[in-house]
Amino acid sequence: MEEVATGEKFALKMIDKAHIFKQNKAHQPTREKKILEALSHANIITIYCTFQDSNSLCMFLPPLLCSTK
């Protein structure tokens, strides 16, 4: 994804709420968010923001771009 105004790129991680509740893993996205917010290290991605709607949990993350050279 790309911010139109700035051109900054983001990765969007979407998690289906129905799936995590069906798998009885509703606590895992909350735990993942808390861990990513608490850690600060060059080898661990940061989390920009999160939001949810009635169907999905969403996390904005930095893109992990690979070089093909």
BELGITA-V566933 format. One record per residue. RES is the residue in three letters. PSI is psi as a letter, one per 30 degrees, with the letter a starting at -180 (NA if undefined). Layout:
RES:PSI / RES:PSI
This chain:
MET:l / GLU:k / GLU:k / VAL:e / ALA:e / THR:f / GLY:g / GLU:k / LYS:k / PHE:l / ALA:k / LEU:j / LYS:j / MET:k / ILE:k / ASP:j / LYS:e / ALA:e / HIS:e / ILE:e / PHE:e / LYS:e / GLN:g / ASN:h / LYS:h / ALA:f / HIS:f / GLN:e / PRO:e / THR:e / ARG:e / GLU:e / LYS:e / LYS:e / ILE:e / LEU:e / GLU:e / ALA:f / LEU:k / SER:j / HIS:k / ALA:f / ASN:g / ILE:k / ILE:l / THR:l / ILE:k / TYR:e / CYS:l / THR:l / PHE:l / GLN:l / ASP:a / SER:f / ASN:f / SER:l / LEU:k / CYS:k / MET:k / PHE:k / LEU:l / PRO:k / PRO:k / LEU:j / LEU:k / CYS:k / SER:k / THR:g / LYS:NA
